[in-house]
Amino acid sequence: MRKVLALAVACAFCAGAYADIDTYMDCYYQAAVTPGDDTIVPDFNDGTYYTVDIYVSVTNGDDWTSSAADATIDNGVFFEHPLGGNGPSLSAFVAMYPALEWDSFYCATEADVNNTPPYLVPGFAAIENLPQHRTATWFDVPPNGGVGDFLVARYTVHAQDAELPVIFDVVGGHTTMDGGGTIYPFEFTCVIPEPASLALLGLGLALIRRR
């Protein structure tokens, strides 16, 4: 299970114009790490869970203050662990139920850059979670993360082979302390799984049918 970098560049806005904050996305195909046994979600290692992470990259000593995002998928459903919430789960619970780490959630910029819990639970202005649509506005009070790359949202998609490929779209914006009310927009689209993985899946199914 290999982590694949889907996009690691400035997205919908120009880095030269907005020097204090940037956005990038990581796609993990078939879970980035083996989460271990989870008695509540025992099928998590069956290869039908795919994760997309949204990061902010903050420079020049500024502070991230808020994000808003609208995410949709055309197949499958967003994964919600039965013990999870809108924010990140406590590390003690993740140790007992490892799939909790991959629950879909939002977090503030104190999140560990290596995606290791505990994360910081953000404040929320508005949130809506539907099977194929998630929208939220979340925030934190500076000073917080300062300079660095910070995870601010995680979306895990549960999709069976017959539902692939899944088109994942997310559009939104960030604000910073120094930027005041300026909104720095972002927009991403990715295909789940990556095209190479989808081709291998198709080959595997073809070989199975020939037997």
C-alpha positions as CSV (number, residue, x, y, z in Angstrom):
1,M,0.0,0.0,0.0
2,R,1.9,3.0,-1.3
3,K,1.4,6.6,-0.8
4,V,1.0,8.4,-4.1
5,L,1.4,12.2,-4.4
6,A,-1.5,13.3,-6.5
7,L,-0.7,17.0,-6.5
8,A,1.9,19.1,-4.7
9,V,1.8,22.5,-6.4
10,A,0.0,25.8,-6.0
11,C,-3.5,25.1,-7.1
12,A,-6.1,27.6,-8.3
13,F,-4.2,30.7,-7.2
14,C,-0.7,32.1,-8.1
15,A,2.0,31.5,-5.5
16,G,3.6,34.8,-6.4
17,A,0.4,36.8,-5.7
18,Y,-0.4,35.0,-2.4
19,A,3.0,34.4,-0.8
20,D,1.7,33.5,2.7
21,I,-0.3,30.4,2.1
22,D,-0.5,27.6,-0.5
23,T,-2.6,24.4,-0.8
24,Y,-1.8,20.9,-2.0
25,M,-3.4,17.5,-2.0
26,D,-2.2,14.0,-1.3
27,C,-4.1,10.9,-2.5
28,Y,-3.5,7.6,-0.8
29,Y,-4.6,4.7,-2.9
30,Q,-5.9,1.7,-0.9
31,A,-4.9,3.2,2.5
32,A,-1.5,4.7,3.2
33,V,-0.7,2.3,6.1
34,T,-2.2,-0.9,7.3
35,P,-4.3,0.2,10.3
36,G,-4.3,-3.1,12.1
37,D,-7.4,-4.9,13.4
38,D,-10.4,-2.7,14.0
39,T,-13.3,-4.7,15.4
40,I,-15.9,-2.1,14.4
41,V,-14.6,-1.8,10.8
42,P,-13.1,-5.2,10.2
43,D,-13.1,-4.8,6.4
44,F,-10.9,-1.7,6.3
45,N,-7.9,-3.7,4.8
46,D,-10.0,-5.1,1.9
47,G,-8.7,-2.5,-0.6
48,T,-11.9,-0.5,-1.0
49,Y,-10.9,2.6,1.1
50,Y,-9.1,5.5,-0.5
51,T,-8.0,8.7,1.3
52,V,-7.5,12.3,0.1
53,D,-5.7,14.8,2.4
54,I,-5.8,18.6,2.0
55,Y,-2.8,20.6,3.3
56,V,-2.0,24.2,3.7
57,S,1.6,25.4,3.4
58,V,2.2,28.6,5.4
59,T,5.2,30.9,4.9
60,N,6.5,34.3,6.0
61,G,5.5,33.8,9.6
62,D,1.8,34.1,8.9
63,D,-0.9,32.1,10.6
64,W,-3.7,30.0,9.1
65,T,-7.1,31.2,10.5
66,S,-9.8,29.3,8.7
67,S,-10.8,27.1,5.8
68,A,-14.0,26.4,3.9
69,A,-14.4,23.4,1.5
70,D,-17.1,21.8,-0.5
71,A,-16.2,18.2,-1.5
72,T,-18.2,15.8,-3.7
73,I,-17.7,12.3,-5.1
74,D,-19.7,10.7,-8.0
75,N,-19.6,7.1,-6.7
76,G,-19.0,5.4,-3.4
77,V,-19.5,7.1,-0.1
78,F,-17.4,9.2,2.3
79,F,-16.2,6.9,5.1
80,E,-17.5,7.8,8.6
81,H,-16.1,5.6,11.4
82,P,-19.0,4.8,13.8
83,L,-16.8,6.3,16.6
84,G,-15.6,9.2,14.6
85,G,-16.8,12.8,14.5
86,N,-16.4,15.9,12.4
87,G,-12.9,16.6,13.9
88,P,-9.9,14.3,14.5
89,S,-10.1,11.4,17.0
90,L,-8.0,11.2,20.1
91,S,-4.9,9.1,19.8
92,A,-6.0,6.8,22.6
93,F,-9.1,5.8,20.6
94,V,-7.1,5.4,17.4
95,A,-4.8,3.0,19.2
96,M,-7.9,0.8,20.1
97,Y,-9.7,1.3,16.7
98,P,-7.0,2.0,14.1
99,A,-9.4,2.7,11.2
100,L,-10.4,5.9,13.2
101,E,-7.2,7.5,11.8
102,W,-8.8,7.4,8.3
103,D,-12.2,8.7,9.3
104,S,-13.2,11.7,7.3
105,F,-12.5,14.8,9.4
106,Y,-11.4,18.5,9.5
107,C,-8.6,19.8,11.7
108,A,-6.7,23.0,12.6
109,T,-3.1,23.7,11.7
110,E,-1.5,22.2,14.7
111,A,-2.0,18.8,13.0
112,D,1.2,16.8,12.9
113,V,2.9,17.0,9.5
114,N,3.4,13.3,9.5
115,N,-0.3,12.6,10.0
116,T,0.2,11.0,13.4
117,P,-2.5,11.7,16.0
118,P,-3.3,13.5,18.1
119,Y,-4.6,16.3,15.9
120,L,-6.1,19.5,17.1
121,V,-9.9,19.7,16.8
122,P,-11.0,22.9,15.1
123,G,-13.9,25.2,15.8
124,F,-16.8,25.0,13.2
125,A,-18.9,27.7,11.8
126,A,-21.0,25.4,9.6
127,I,-20.9,21.7,8.6
128,E,-22.9,19.3,6.5
129,N,-22.0,15.6,6.0
130,L,-23.9,13.6,3.3
131,P,-22.9,10.2,1.8
132,Q,-21.4,11.9,-1.3
133,H,-21.1,15.5,-0.3
134,R,-19.3,17.2,2.6
135,T,-19.2,20.9,3.2
136,A,-17.7,22.8,6.2
137,T,-16.2,26.0,7.4
138,W,-13.7,25.6,10.3
139,F,-11.2,27.8,12.1
140,D,-8.7,28.3,14.8
141,V,-7.6,31.3,16.8
142,P,-3.9,32.4,16.2
143,P,-1.2,32.1,17.1
144,N,-1.4,28.5,15.9
145,G,0.7,26.6,13.4
146,G,2.9,29.4,12.0
147,V,5.3,28.4,9.2
148,G,5.0,24.9,7.9
149,D,2.9,22.4,6.0
150,F,-0.3,21.4,7.9
151,L,-3.1,18.9,7.3
152,V,-6.5,20.7,7.4
153,A,-8.9,18.1,6.0
154,R,-9.1,14.3,5.4
155,Y,-11.6,12.6,3.1
156,T,-11.7,8.8,3.0
157,V,-13.9,7.3,0.2
158,H,-15.3,3.8,0.5
159,A,-15.9,2.4,-3.0
160,Q,-16.4,-1.2,-4.3
161,D,-14.7,-2.3,-7.6
162,A,-17.9,-1.9,-9.5
163,E,-18.1,1.8,-8.4
164,L,-14.6,2.7,-9.6
165,P,-13.4,5.1,-10.9
166,V,-14.6,7.7,-8.4
167,I,-14.2,11.4,-9.3
168,F,-13.3,13.5,-6.3
169,D,-13.8,17.3,-6.5
170,V,-13.1,19.8,-3.7
171,V,-13.3,23.6,-3.9
172,G,-12.8,26.1,-1.2
173,G,-10.6,28.8,0.3
174,H,-8.4,29.7,3.3
175,T,-7.8,32.9,5.3
176,T,-4.7,34.0,7.3
177,M,-4.0,36.3,10.1
178,D,-2.0,38.8,8.1
179,G,-4.3,38.5,5.1
180,G,-7.3,39.7,7.2
181,G,-10.5,39.0,5.2
182,T,-8.6,38.0,2.0
183,I,-9.8,34.5,0.8
184,Y,-7.1,32.4,-0.9
185,P,-9.0,29.9,-3.1
186,F,-8.2,26.3,-4.0
187,E,-9.7,23.7,-6.3
188,F,-8.7,20.1,-6.9
189,T,-10.0,17.1,-8.8
190,C,-8.5,13.6,-8.6
191,V,-9.5,10.2,-9.9
192,I,-9.7,7.3,-7.4
193,P,-7.9,5.1,-7.8
194,E,-5.0,6.5,-9.9
195,P,-5.3,5.5,-13.6
196,A,-2.4,3.1,-13.3
197,S,-4.0,1.3,-10.4
198,L,-7.3,1.2,-12.3
199,A,-5.6,-0.4,-15.3
200,L,-4.1,-3.1,-13.1
201,L,-7.5,-3.7,-11.5
202,G,-9.0,-4.2,-14.9
203,L,-6.3,-6.6,-15.9
204,G,-6.8,-8.5,-12.7
205,L,-10.5,-8.8,-13.3
206,A,-9.9,-9.9,-16.9
207,L,-7.5,-12.7,-15.7
208,I,-10.0,-13.8,-13.2
209,R,-12.8,-14.1,-15.8
210,R,-10.5,-16.2,-18.1
211,R,-10.0,-18.9,-15.5
